[in-house]
Amino acid sequence: MIEQSRATAIHESGHAVVSHLLGLPLMHVALLDDTQGETAPSCAFWPTCEHYYRNHDPSNFPHSLEIQHNFRWQAAVAVAGEIAELCVIGEGHRVKESEVLDDRKRAYHRASLIHYWRDKECLEKEWWWPDGHCSTCDDFISPLKSSVETIIKQAHIRDAILLLAEQLLKTPLKRLHGRVVKALLKNWIPNESQQDAKNSIPPAPERLARQN
């Protein structure tokens, strides 16, 4: 049976590798204990970005469209840790259950934002959590998970996750700076994999009708 700390390292490395593939810079990747870790983005989610997005239709404002794309990348990163454990270990998740729930909640929140300009009620009435209350969120999350699983199952991506996990376990403080993570992954993952990963993430759901 795989040890718990290694499973957690693989979980966090899954987040980190998918972040790298989607061009989201990291502050650090760390193990907090055997069952908890942290993959911290350099540019975190800002309420001002959400406010701008909710007041500027991405079909008319390029910056709002860029924010929407970032919500798609963030949702993919959120589901990547649990999927990495399932694909690499094959025995389900071993990180702390609250961490898995936080990841799922983050993914559904981003899904609700992604389809905000199709259906605003989901975000405004918080139908996006617990999952299952919003079929549009489910319709985005389900293919998203499949896409991330396909990415992670590629041999060179799986190998990069394992190598990064081993590096994380070997470092004395169980923490790797974002610059170190980027340098390691650039050596292990070809550049073309990044664009392939972005192209595989599902688009925002099509609108049913234009909203006022």
Helices and strands as residue ranges (DSSP letters): H 4-21, E 26-33, E 36-41, H 47-55, H 62-84, I 85-89, H 97-114, H 121-124, H 135-153, H 155-170, E 175-177, H 178-188, H 192-200
